[in-house]
Amino acid sequence: MARVTAVTAVLAWANNHATLTGPGKPISLGALRAQPRSPGQGAYLWVTRIDGADALIAEDAVDQARIAGVIFAGTNEAAELAATAYANALAELSGQRTAMGEAVCLVVDDIVGPQFIDDRAGPRGTEVAYQVDASFFLINGGT
């Protein structure tokens, strides 16, 4: 079974989402693979793959990728708003094929969060974070 570049797929989807990322949107700084050193004003989404497994759905090989999305912002309100928008956008993907860059998402399931992460005493102490985890069922290529 060929694995899908799941983080790349989720980044492509999030950064092209009409109401989620970009100036004036809840995640104004976009979705990123790594945390920026000086994020500036606004919220950003840090995406990582935390687990995965092969899944068999309707006899097609599917990559089940568990993705952690951590939303950072300068205030609790901004981080919570962005995390809630992200979780709601994920919930909208339930049961429909969605292009995500070079991959296709069949469904998003087991969405957990937003969950507040109190790390203000840590190295990035000025930012507030919320985490949203979800399982993405992905295949390579077209629909």
N, C-alpha and C positions, 0 to 999 in steps of 0.2 A: 504494500500500500504506500503510495507516495504521500508524503506529508505536504501540507500546504504552508506557505509562508504566512502564517496566521496574523502575526503582528503587522506585517506589511499590508495585509488585506484590511484589517480593522482600521489602521491609520488612513488608508485610501478612502474607506467609507466615511469615517468621521470627518476628515478634512474636506470632503466634498458634500457633506450633509447641508442641505439648504437652510436649516434653522438652528444648527448646533454650533458650528465653529465659524470663526472669522470676526472681523470688527462689528460691534454692535450685537453680537450673539452671546449666549451664556458662556461658551468656551472661546473667548475672543482671541486667545493666543494659539489656538489649534491643538491638535493631537500630536504628540511627539514620542519618539523612541527613547530619548534620554532627557533627563531633567536639564533645563537651561541653567547656566550659572547666574545670570541676571535676568529674571523673567519679566521685569517691568510690571506694568499695571495690567490687570485682567487675570482670567483663569486659564489654565492649560490642563490638558489630559495627558498623563504619562501612561503608556500602554505596554504591558509585558505579558508574555505567555508564562503561566505558572504550572501548567500541567497539560496533559493530552492523552488521548487514547484512540485506538481504531474503533470505529463504529460501523455497523452494518445496517443500512437503512434501504429497504426495497432492493436488496442485492447489489447496491452500489457501495464501493469503498469510500468511506467518509472519514475525514480527520476531525475528531472531536477535540477542539482546543479550548482549554480553560484560560480565559483572558482576564487579567486584573487591570482595571482602569482606575488610576488614582488621580483625582482632580485637586489641583492646588490653586489657591487664590489668596489674596491679601486679607480678606475678611471671611468670617464664618458664613455670613449671609451669601456672599458671592460664590464661595465654594459649594455650599449646600444647593444653591440655585443651579449651578452648572452640573453638579452630580445628579440632581433630580432630572434635569433635562436629558442627560446622557442615559440614565436608567429608563426613562420614558421612550427615548428613541430606540433603545434595544428592544423594549417590549413590543414596539411596532413591527419588529422583524419576525415575529412569531408566525411561522407557517407560510412564508412567501420567499421565493427565490430572489436574492438580492445580489447584484454584482458588487464585488469588493475588490477593485483593482483587477488582478489576473485570476482571482478566485470567485467562487459563487458561494454565498451563504444560503444554506437550505432552511435553517431555523436557528434562533437563539433561545436558549432555555436556561433554567436554574439561575435566574438573575438574583443576586444577593446585594443588598445595599440600596441606597447610600448608607455607609457606615462611617461615622466620624472617627478620624485618626488623630489623637492628641499627641502630637510630636513637637509641640512648640518649644520644648526644652532641648530638642535635637539640633543638629547642625544647620537646619533650614528654619530656625525658630520663628521667623516672621511670617511664614505661610501657614495657612490652615488647609487641611486635607480631608477629603472624603473618598472612600473606596467603593467601587461597584465592580463585582465579579460576575462573569457570565460564561456559559458554555456555548461556543460557536460550532456549528456543524457545517464544515466547509469541504468543497471539492475544487480541484484545479480546473481552469479553463472556462469555457462558455456554458450557457444554460442548456 
